[in-house]
Amino acid sequence: MATSHRIRVELGQRGYDIHVGAGLVSRAGDLIKPILRRPFTVIVTDENVAPHRLAPLQAALDAAGIQHKSVILPPGEGQKSFAGLERVCDALLGHKVERRDHVIALGGGVIGDLVGFACSILRRGVDFIQIPTTLLSQVDSSVGGKTAINAPQGKNLIGAFHQPRLVLADIDALDTLPIRELRAGYAEVVKYGLLGDVDFFSWLEANGAALLAGDKQLRAEAVARCCAHKARIVAADEREEGERALLNLGHTFGHALEAETGYSARLLHGEGVAVGMALAFQLSGRLGLCDPALALRVQRHLDLSGLPARLSSVNGARDFSVDVLLHHMQQDKKVQDGKLVFILAEAIGRAVQRNDVASATVSALLADELAPARQAAGA
């Protein structure tokens, strides 16, 4: 049995606990009941998660005497839209969710983001609980209160800060996760080592393969370390006005790639982040911020983990346009006064924010990284 961890996000009266460990869904009723104002909740999940996780959660709520309703959505990033938001709000209002109630988001990052945003605007604010079922959502998106839907212009451009009241990261949920989804989530785990904890990155180099292979003790340790790191940053900078922006390492490139691939199965979010982190280290080396050899070390670990670490390896890369990718980056949430903002690296474990990178430098990097794909297409 994997060790259980409890991490506190210190936000005064809005602070909350993150529980990490095995078997948490079976204990969910007892963990949730103390924060409910009345014994009622609505679970929102999707068609991929429901067959595996909905019945055990419902049983746990029944055992604790909590009445519940369920909403099951289609899966996929496409739900993070105005149409998806309307669907969730209609369903919650149809179930007569009151302002003092709690809604449960049972699923990955899409469900957490969508449900969290719906709760932020429903009746001017309804509380919600995160039960993340993917590695990516357990280590990152379920913690910190960033909720959003996508727009045609870019990812997560319409949203709000709305903190959950409780997070239950049950690592048993990872048992049924497809290996590609697991690896995509692992990219966010790697991010925490690269941006602020070199010892953790070294730990991942030693233990990442076993973690991905199914070692629950290692999975619980990794999730807990990531959550503890993020909890410290969120407590110090809840609204991303300073240090929290560093959590976007790899995301400026990654979100541009997601937009270019249509937020589709061609490129999962974590895969985009993996390529984005590799590019961020490449750019850091070109700018003289860090030893260029570090980019190779990062790339090597991503490769060994089964993640894409090169822009040329993205499906359809031969058709990418440098100018179009730059256009997508200009829609990034971090753009300031029309200038691109990058999270770059001075070392593994030491990230910095820069808004003075010349577009020509970025263009040259993208062109060089796309060259292998275009050469292969021409061969």
Residue, then its C-alpha position, 0 to 999 in steps of 0.5 A: m500500500a502506498t503511503s498517504h500524504r496530506i498537503r495544505v494549501e495555505l490561503g487563510q479561510r480559503g485554504y484546503d487540503i490535498h490528500v494523495g494516496a491509494g484508496l481515497v475514492s472509497r473513503a471519499g464520503d468520510l473525507i468530503k462530509p465534514i466540509l458539506r453544508r448539507p448532505f448533497t452533491v452533484i458529480v460531474t465526470d465524463e464517459n471515459v472516467a465514469p465506467h471506472r470511477l463513478a460507481p465507487l464514488q457513489a457508493a462512498l457517498d451513500a455510505a456517508g449518507i450524502q445524497h448525490k446526482s451525476v452528470i456525464l459529459p462526452p470526453g475530450e478537450g472539445q468540452k472546454s468551450f462555451a457550449g460545454l460550459e452551458r451544458v454543465c451550468d444547465a445540468l447543475l441548475g437542473h439538479k437545483v445546486e444551491r449557492r452553498d452546495h459543493v460540486i465534485a469534479l471527477g476526471g482529468g484536467v478538462i473536467g476540472d477546468l470546466v467544472g471549476f469555471a462553471c462553479s465560479i460563475l454559477r449563482r456567483g460562486v459555488d464551491f467544488i471538490q477536485i477528484p483528479t483521475t489523471l497524473l497530469s491533473q493530480v500533479d498540476s491542474s487540480v491544485g491552485g484554482k486556475t479554471a478556464i475554457n478555450a477560445p478559437q484564439g487560444k487555450n484557457l483564455i476565458g476563465a477565473f481563479h476559483q479554488p477548490r475546497l478539497v483535492l483527493a488524488d487517488i493514485d489507484a485511478l492511474d491504474t486504468l490510464p492509457i500509457r500515452e495519457l500517463r506519459a503526458g502527465y509525467a511531463e508535468v511531473v518533470k516540469y517541477g524538477l526543472l523549474g525549482d527542484v534539481d534534486f527531484f529531477s535527479w530522483l526522476e532520472a533514477n525512478g521515472a521508469a519504475l513510476l511509469a511502469g506502475d510502482k504506486q509508492l513512487r507515484a504517490e511520492a511524485v504526486a505529493r512532491c509536485c503538489a507540495h511544490k505547487a501549494r507553496i507557490v500558490a500560497a505566495d502568489e495565488r493570482e500568478e503575478g510573480e513566482r507562479a508564472l514560473l509554473n508555465l515552463g514549456h507552456t508558451f511553446g506547448h500551447a502554440l503547438e496545441a492550437e496548431t494541432g487543433y487541441s486534438a489527439r494529435l498532441l496531448h497537453g502534456e506532450g505539448v509541454a514536453v516539447g515546449m520544455a525541451l524548446a525552452f532549454q534550447l532557447s535558454g542555451r542559445l541566449g547564454l542563460c544556461d549550459p547548452a548541455l542541459a538541453l540535451r540532458v532534459q531531452r534525453h530524459l523525456d526521450l527515455s520516458g517515451l515523451p516527444a522531445r523534439l518539435s520535428s517529432v510532432n505529428g504533422a510538423r512538416d506542415f508547421s509554419v514558423d510565422v503561424l506558430l509565432h502568431h499562436m504565441q502572441q495569443d498566450k495569456k502571458v503576453q505583456d505589452g505585445k511582448l512574448v513572455f518565456i519561462l526560461a532556465e538558468a539551470i535545472g531547478r532554476a527558472v526565470q521569466r523573460n520578456d526581452v527575447a527577440s522574435a528573430t531568435v525564436s523564429a530561428l530556433l523554430a526553423d532549425e527544429l522543424a528542419p528535420a521534419r521537412q527534410a524527411a518529407g522531401a526525402 
